[in-house]
Amino acid sequence: MEVKVRCRKVAVLSSRRKVNWLRVPRSLRAFVLLALLIGPFTGSGRPGSGDSGLRYESRQTTEPFSIHIVEVNPAKLTITAERALGKGIGRETVSSIAKRKRAIVAVNGGFFRIGGDYDGEPLGVLKIGADWFSEPGLPRAALGWAEGGGIVLIDRLTMKWSLSLGGEIFPVSGINRPRGIKDSILFTSNFNGSTLTSSTGTEVLVESGTVVKIRAGGNSSIPQNGLVFSVGRSVDTELGGIRRGDPARVFREFNAQEKHSDSWQSMEFLVGGAPMLLRGGEIVQDFGPEKIPENFVMQRHPRTAVGIRADGTWVIVVVDGRRPTLSVGMTLAELARLMKSLGCKDALNLDGGGSSTLYLYGQVVNIPSDLAGERPVSDAILIMPITDNR
């Protein structure tokens, strides 16, 4: 993709000067913000070359595309993830998450459910530290990292979960999501106060690794230091032999397309997306394994993507869309070509559309496409100063 950049003149303002944002057109706010914050950034430097470790660029092209690019050196900053409201369901704007966690930069993360009792439930894998919020339901792209972003994996990922109760192994359909009559779901303590399930099932309550209750029905309270194993009425699983006091243990098995499945076990953060855009520096041509709808592939939408260069630099991209005079959005092929042109070796697409949001030093610098403004999302990727306890 050939990108022709149309330059705009922006007055360089002192970082001490106050700006009346109501008088600044939204299409120019990113440029003005960059001028205001030119001190913390390096004007033309790249992460890893003695600068602050952070570089932001805004491109306005003739397509038209409005493109926002952040480069991060994980040796000088730390990269984390955060769940909306800090729990398993519900939604929160990217800017609210960023301010709550005092992040320098924040971008929206994975896809999620909108509406109903499970509003905000992540629809791909999400793990933050020791807390599991969701699992990949399909073999779809996932981003995993450890040591503040210094170790990174991007691949198509699936998982197999199981639960040992009293020495017997029970298969698990998924975690922290609606339970159908043929499902067996694990609900963790960071999901919600209760399972929100219907009464047509059986639930096993586990606390501190020990079975504390077996009850017919649903919507059980989740022990603070435990989980609930919720089994639908049509599941061919015999729970009659389980007793209070039986030991309980969760098992997880990763299956990645590349030959590093065991490496996913050590990742501190996992965020799901779809689809893979780049693998080994080459554009991914076949989205079939991830079951991506054709209109999602071919139509132009606002997009969010993350890529990794060979030197470990993170490249975070947000492309505005659905605004014909400013930015029409990108197809997945256009987004993949852009990520390759930015030097990425591996890259994946994250949630887009009205969710695409980039927060930078106290301001949202892109223009979210929803008419109501910034959309509350499920989770966000955050860029933070390195702390002593990293």
C-alpha positions in Angstrom: 0.0 0.0 0.0 1.5 3.3 -1.1 0.7 6.0 1.5 0.9 9.6 0.4 1.2 11.9 3.4 -0.4 15.3 3.3 1.4 17.6 5.7 -0.5 20.0 7.9 1.0 23.1 9.5 0.7 23.1 13.3 1.9 25.8 15.5 4.4 24.6 18.1 3.2 25.6 21.5 5.1 25.8 24.7 4.3 22.9 27.1 3.3 25.5 29.7 0.8 27.2 27.5 -2.9 26.3 28.2 -5.0 25.3 25.2 -8.7 25.8 24.8 -9.6 22.4 23.3 -13.1 23.6 22.4 -11.4 25.9 19.8 -9.2 23.2 18.4 -10.9 21.1 15.6 -11.0 17.5 16.6 -9.1 16.6 13.4 -6.2 18.7 14.6 -6.1 17.8 18.3 -3.6 15.0 17.8 -1.2 17.4 16.0 -1.6 20.1 18.7 -1.2 17.6 21.5 2.0 16.3 19.9 3.3 19.9 19.8 2.4 20.4 23.4 4.1 17.2 24.5 7.2 17.5 22.3 9.4 17.5 25.4 8.6 13.9 26.6 8.9 12.6 23.0 11.8 12.6 20.6 10.9 14.4 17.4 12.5 12.0 15.0 14.2 9.5 17.3 13.2 5.8 17.5 12.8 3.8 20.7 16.0 2.2 21.8 18.3 5.1 20.7 18.7 6.9 23.9 15.3 8.6 24.0 12.3 8.2 26.3 11.3 4.9 24.7 8.1 6.4 23.3 7.4 7.9 19.9 4.1 9.1 18.5 3.2 10.0 14.9 0.0 11.1 13.3 -0.4 10.7 9.5 -3.1 12.2 7.4 -3.1 10.7 3.9 -4.9 11.3 0.7 -7.1 8.1 0.7 -8.1 9.6 3.1 -6.6 7.7 6.1 -6.1 9.2 9.6 -3.4 7.0 11.1 -2.0 7.1 14.7 1.2 5.3 15.4 2.9 4.7 18.8 6.3 3.0 19.0 7.3 1.6 22.4 10.7 0.4 23.7 9.9 -2.2 26.4 13.3 -1.7 27.9 12.4 1.9 28.9 8.7 1.5 29.6 6.5 -1.3 30.8 3.4 -2.7 29.0 0.5 -4.2 30.9 -3.2 -4.9 30.4 -6.2 -4.0 32.5 -9.8 -5.3 32.6 -12.6 -2.8 32.5 -13.7 -2.0 36.1 -11.1 -4.5 37.2 -13.5 -7.4 37.0 -14.9 -10.0 34.6 -18.0 -8.3 33.2 -18.9 -4.7 32.6 -17.3 -2.0 30.3 -15.2 1.1 30.8 -13.8 3.6 28.4 -10.1 3.4 27.5 -9.5 6.9 28.9 -11.1 6.0 32.2 -9.0 2.8 32.4 -5.9 4.8 31.6 -6.6 7.5 34.2 -7.5 4.9 36.8 -4.2 3.1 36.3 -2.2 6.3 35.6 -1.0 5.1 32.2 1.0 7.2 29.7 -0.6 5.5 26.7 -3.6 3.2 26.4 -5.3 1.5 23.5 -8.4 -0.7 23.3 -7.8 -4.5 23.5 -9.9 -7.5 22.4 -13.5 -8.1 21.2 -16.4 -8.4 23.7 -20.1 -9.0 24.2 -22.4 -6.0 24.1 -25.6 -6.0 26.1 -27.4 -8.4 28.5 -26.2 -9.8 31.8 -22.8 -10.6 30.3 -22.2 -7.1 28.9 -18.4 -6.6 28.4 -17.5 -10.3 28.6 -14.3 -10.8 26.6 -14.8 -12.9 23.5 -11.2 -13.9 23.1 -8.5 -14.9 25.5 -7.8 -12.5 28.4 -5.3 -13.1 31.2 -3.9 -10.4 33.4 -1.2 -11.5 35.9 -2.6 -14.5 37.7 -6.2 -13.7 36.8 -8.0 -15.5 34.0 -11.0 -13.7 32.5 -11.7 -15.7 29.3 -10.3 -18.4 27.0 -10.0 -18.5 23.2 -13.2 -20.1 21.9 -11.7 -20.5 18.4 -8.2 -20.7 17.0 -7.8 -17.0 16.7 -4.9 -14.5 17.0 -3.6 -13.8 20.5 -0.9 -11.5 21.9 1.0 -12.7 24.9 3.8 -11.0 26.8 6.0 -11.1 29.9 8.6 -9.1 31.6 6.9 -5.8 30.9 6.7 -6.4 27.1 10.2 -7.6 26.6 9.1 -11.2 25.7 6.3 -11.3 23.2 4.3 -14.0 21.3 1.8 -13.5 18.6 0.1 -16.6 17.2 -3.2 -18.3 16.6 -4.1 -19.9 19.9 -6.5 -22.4 21.3 -6.7 -23.9 24.8 -8.1 -27.0 26.5 -9.2 -26.7 30.1 -10.1 -29.4 32.5 -10.8 -29.8 36.3 -9.7 -32.5 38.7 -12.3 -33.1 41.4 -11.5 -35.8 43.9 -9.1 -37.4 41.5 -11.4 -37.6 38.6 -10.9 -35.3 35.5 -13.8 -33.3 34.1 -13.7 -31.5 30.8 -14.4 -27.8 30.8 -16.2 -26.1 27.9 -15.0 -22.5 28.8 -14.6 -20.0 31.5 -16.6 -17.0 32.7 -19.2 -17.1 29.9 -22.9 -18.1 29.6 -23.6 -21.7 30.3 -25.8 -23.6 27.9 -27.5 -26.9 28.7 -24.6 -28.8 27.1 -21.8 -26.7 28.6 -19.6 -27.1 31.7 -18.2 -23.7 32.6 -15.7 -22.6 35.2 -16.5 -19.3 36.9 -13.5 -17.6 38.6 -13.7 -15.2 41.5 -12.8 -12.2 39.4 -15.9 -12.8 37.1 -18.7 -11.5 39.3 -20.3 -12.0 42.7 -22.3 -15.0 41.3 -22.4 -17.2 38.2 -25.6 -15.6 36.6 -26.6 -19.0 35.4 -30.1 -20.5 35.1 -31.5 -23.0 37.6 -31.2 -25.9 35.2 -27.9 -27.3 36.2 -25.5 -28.4 39.0 -22.8 -26.3 40.5 -19.7 -27.3 42.5 -18.2 -24.6 44.7 -14.5 -24.7 45.3 -12.6 -22.6 47.8 -8.8 -22.6 48.4 -8.5 -25.7 46.3 -11.2 -27.7 48.1 -14.8 -28.6 47.3 -17.0 -26.8 49.8 -20.5 -27.3 48.3 -22.4 -29.2 45.6 -25.8 -27.8 44.8 -28.5 -28.2 42.2 -29.6 -25.0 40.4 -27.7 -21.9 39.3 -26.5 -18.4 40.1 -24.3 -19.6 42.9 -22.1 -17.2 44.8 -18.5 -17.5 43.7 -16.1 -18.0 46.7 -13.6 -15.1 46.9 -10.6 -17.4 46.8 -12.1 -20.1 44.5 -14.3 -20.9 41.6 -17.6 -22.5 40.6 -17.9 -25.5 38.2 -21.3 -25.1 36.6 -22.6 -28.1 34.6 -25.6 -27.8 32.3 -28.5 -30.3 32.6 -27.7 -32.1 29.3 -24.0 -32.7 30.0 -23.0 -36.4 30.2 -21.0 -35.9 33.4 -21.5 -37.8 36.6 -21.0 -35.6 39.6 -22.5 -38.0 42.2 -19.1 -39.1 43.4 -17.9 -35.7 44.4 -17.8 -34.9 48.1 -17.1 -31.9 50.3 -13.5 -31.8 51.1 -12.4 -33.3 47.8 -9.3 -31.6 46.3 -9.8 -29.6 43.2 -7.2 -28.5 40.6 -7.5 -26.7 37.2 -5.4 -27.8 34.2 -4.7 -25.7 31.1 -3.2 -26.8 27.8 -2.1 -24.4 25.1 -2.1 -25.2 21.4 -0.4 -22.6 19.1 0.1 -22.8 15.4 3.8 -22.3 15.7 6.0 -24.7 17.7 6.1 -22.8 21.0 2.9 -23.9 22.7 4.8 -24.4 26.0 6.0 -20.8 26.0 2.4 -19.5 26.4 2.3 -21.0 29.9 4.8 -18.3 31.1 3.1 -15.3 29.6 1.9 -12.8 32.2 -0.6 -11.1 29.9 -2.8 -12.6 27.1 -5.1 -10.5 25.0 -7.1 -12.0 22.1 -7.7 -10.5 18.7 -8.6 -11.6 15.2 -7.0 -12.2 12.7 -3.3 -12.6 12.4 -2.0 -9.9 10.0 1.8 -10.7 9.8 3.8 -13.8 10.5 7.6 -13.7 10.2 7.4 -10.5 8.2 5.0 -11.9 5.6 1.4 -10.9 5.2 -1.1 -13.6 6.2 -3.3 -14.4 3.3 -5.7 -17.0 4.7 -8.1 -16.0 7.4 -10.1 -19.2 7.1 -8.7 -20.9 10.3 -10.0 -18.0 12.3 -13.5 -18.0 10.8 -13.5 -14.3 10.0 -16.6 -13.0 8.2 -15.9 -11.8 4.7 -17.4 -8.4 5.2 -15.1 -7.9 8.2 -12.1 -8.7 6.0 -13.1 -6.7 2.9 -14.9 -3.6 4.2 -13.1 -0.6 5.5 -13.6 0.0 9.3 -11.7 1.8 12.1 -8.9 -0.5 13.1 -6.6 -1.2 16.0 -3.5 -3.3 15.6 -0.3 -4.3 17.5 2.9 -5.4 15.8 6.4 -6.4 17.0 9.6 -5.5 15.2 12.6 -7.8 15.1 14.4 -5.6 17.7 11.5 -6.0 20.2 9.9 -2.6 19.5 6.1 -2.6 19.9 4.1 -0.8 17.2 0.6 0.2 18.1 -1.6 1.5 15.4 -5.1 3.1 15.4 -6.8 4.0 12.1 -9.8 6.2 12.2 -12.8 5.4 10.1 -16.5 6.0 9.1 -15.7 9.7 8.6 -15.5 10.2 4.8 -13.8 13.6 4.9 -11.2 12.6 7.5 -10.6 8.8 7.3 -12.5 6.0 5.6 -10.9 3.2 7.7 -9.0 0.2 6.3 -9.6 -3.3 5.0 -7.6 -6.0 6.8 -5.3 -6.3 3.7 -4.6 -2.5 3.9 -3.9 -2.8 7.6 -1.5 -5.7 7.1 0.4 -3.8 4.4 0.6 -0.8 6.7 2.0 -2.9 9.6 4.6 -4.5 7.3 5.6 -1.0 6.0 6.2 0.0 9.6 8.8 -2.8 10.0 6.7 -5.3 12.0 7.6 -9.0 12.0 4.4 -10.3 13.6 1.1 -8.4 14.0 -2.5 -9.0 14.9 -5.8 -7.1 14.5 -7.6 -6.1 17.8 -11.1 -4.9 18.2 -12.0 -2.0 15.9 -15.0 0.0 14.8 -16.3 2.2 17.6 -13.9 0.6 20.0 -10.8 1.9 18.3 -9.3 4.4 20.8 -5.9 5.8 21.5 -5.2 7.7 24.7 -2.0 9.6 25.0 -0.8 11.8 27.9 -4.3 12.6 29.2 -6.2 12.9 25.9 -7.9 10.7 23.3 -5.9 11.6 20.2 -7.9 9.8 17.6 -11.6 10.4 16.7 -13.7 7.4 17.8 -16.4 6.6 15.2 -19.4 6.2 17.5 -21.7 9.3 17.4 -21.8 9.2 21.2 -18.0 9.5 21.4 -15.7 7.1 23.1 -17.1 3.6 23.5 -16.8 1.7 26.8 -14.7 -1.5 26.1 -13.8 -4.7 27.8 -10.0 -4.3 28.3 -7.1 -2.1 27.3 -3.3 -2.4 26.7 -1.4 0.2 28.8 2.0 1.8 28.6 3.4 2.6 32.0 6.6 4.0 33.5 8.9 1.3 34.8 8.5 0.9 38.5 10.9 -0.6 41.1 8.8 -3.7 41.5 8.7 -4.7 37.9 
